[in-house]
Amino acid sequence: SPPHNNPQHASPSHPNYVAVPEEFKHMALQRLGDRQYFYDHFMEGCRHHYAAHADYCDETEEERIDMNLRQPPSMMNYTELGFAKVTAPKKVFAALQKFWEENSGSGNEHAEDWDE
């Protein structure tokens, strides 16, 4: 792994340096914690919140994963660096914002956070 991701090459003089405890030196480093627990908790939160349509949470999650696999190869750069970032006209932004406000909260785990 590259030096910036390899704890063996981490600098003890860095302010955020934390030495790996001896009992964990042979294990893969999990700097973000138990992400599987976070994911499972998130999905269970969706299923609980939308109990009458709990299967929708799993269906949209499967669609999200499929899109993550399918979408990147289909993208095309329109400039040398990628897509140009532009400000949407106020009328267009207002229409998008209105649509979002009227349609969010549909049980789509792509955008929901029921733990708030």
C-alpha positions, -999 to 999 in steps of 0.1 A, spaced: 0 0 0 12 36 -6 31 52 23 3 76 32 -21 47 38 4 24 54 6 26 92 41 11 91 52 44 74 31 67 96 52 95 112 51 95 150 57 132 149 24 138 131 -2 154 155 -28 128 147 -4 98 150 -17 70 172 5 39 175 -12 6 166 -15 -15 198 7 -46 197 -23 -70 197 -37 -54 165 -4 -51 145 -12 -82 125 -48 -71 116 -59 -48 88 -63 -12 100 -100 -1 102 -97 37 106 -134 42 99 -145 17 125 -170 -11 119 -186 1 87 -206 -31 83 -224 -24 116 -230 12 104 -245 -1 71 -266 -28 88 -279 -3 113 -287 22 85 -307 -5 66 -325 -17 97 -334 20 104 -350 22 69 -369 -10 73 -382 0 107 -391 36 96 -409 23 65 -422 -9 80 -453 -11 57 -429 -10 27 -397 -24 42 -389 -43 11 -386 -10 -8 -354 -2 13 -337 -33 0 -349 -28 -36 -336 7 -37 -303 -4 -21 -299 -30 -48 -306 -3 -74 -280 20 -58 -254 -7 -59 -262 -16 -95 -260 21 -105 -226 24 -88 -213 -5 -109 -230 6 -142 -228 44 -141 -190 52 -140 -181 34 -172 -209 52 -190 -198 87 -180 -181 110 -206 -159 140 -198 -171 171 -216 -139 190 -208 -104 179 -202 -110 179 -165 -145 165 -165 -179 182 -162 -180 220 -160 -194 233 -127 -220 261 -134 -246 279 -114 -281 268 -123 -305 296 -133 -327 307 -104 -359 295 -120 -344 260 -126 -330 258 -91 -363 268 -76 -381 241 -96 -356 215 -85 -358 226 -49 -396 226 -49 -396 190 -64 -371 179 -37 -391 193 -9 -424 178 -21 -409 144 -28 -382 137 -2 -391 113 25 -402 85 2 -383 57 19 -355 59 -6 -324 52 15 -302 71 -10 -312 103 7 -329 94 40 -316 97 76 -342 85 100 -318 87 130 -319 125 132 
